[in-house]
């Protein structure tokens, strides 16, 4: 039994798992580039106020799930590991004066987030998200574009049956009247409310719709719908966004109870699910519009919209659907072996020269017989074995094609070029 283990709610991403994970990262980066999003990196931790002000103090994320850092000195500022990417990106947008750039500013980031959540399948305390943000466009066309981007990501990585749940949660013009009606509704059922939700009722009634408590399911299903209380501008925005989605062929369903878990959302809110697995613990990812967040974090009023897609949950679903089975990492193009088991210097020197030429090459550094060295090269999945023998004194080596079973003599000076040519032919043949 190992003495030390990874912290509860985290996991080690082993080399075999990285085969799938790297594919997700490459697909995310390629899609973001195709859609005109530029990479940004923000610190893993921020001032706690960035999240308390942006996400909202009366949310599960802030009340229960923040990883707060304990400084070793008497610093006056409080720091917290980022639980989501949007607030930090918007903070960077304001701090670095990005409002002076041509709008919208389209940004993307993929990296780890941290929440002190109850660990379960696909939900970790350290988790990875693919994030995109379009800041400076009021929509609704960009809303549909971002939703279609997320839907395409799932299609391109091989997740089957993904659909989109959408809703509008109004804005400052129409939401207050709706919340007042929501408060009246829940007060009539105060005796049925769990203590936590009863406390939230007076501070932020909208959060009750996002409750994870099973006792709230029936109450929330019968609660007033915000889509019945939208002002004309929000209703027109929502209808236009849906029309754009239909024109793009994105399957969606209106979910009136969908409010997301963060206070900065306005108007458009959406989540991605595998059809038939809807529920708060099953969302693959989601996002929405946050037209008030830039101003909350010190900038001028600026519209924005974005999403965060959980890569850990995607890997789990891919494995369940048979499209994300782990496999061996990519093997070396060649392994340098030698007839003289003791001459590791020559093998390492040749391998180093080939690596400098940009090739994936392993040097056999064990002192074992040539046959064993060749067996190990085959187990590694190498395409070629570069065999150092007596010919090396004359500036030549033997190159064995381990897949075809052929062998030929190659000059050391031509070795890198010949291996690169063979690899290109193999990949495109």
Buried (B, 14 or more C-beta within 10 A) or exposed (E): EEEEEEEEBBBEBEEEBEBBBEBBBEBBBEBBEEBEBEEBEBEBBBBBBBBBBBBBEBBBBBBEBBBEBEEEEEEEEBBBBBBBBBBBBBBBBBEEEBBEEEBBBBBBBBBBBBBBBEBEEBBBBBBBBBBBBBBBBBBBBBBBBBBBBBBBBBEBBBBEEBBBBBBBBBBEEBBEEBBEBBBEBBEEBEEEBBEBBBEBBEEBBBBBBBBEEEEBEEBBEEBBBBBEBBBEEBBEBBEBBBEBBEEBEBEBEEBBBBBBBBBBBBBBBBBBBBEEEBEEEBBBBBBBBBBBBBEBBEBEEBBBBBBBBBBBBBBBBBBBBEEBEBEEBEBBBBBBBBBBBEBBEBBBBBBEBBBEEEBBBBBBEEEEEBEEBBEBBEEBBBBBBBBBBEBBEEEBBBBBBBEEEEEEEBEBEEBBEBBBEBBEEBEEE
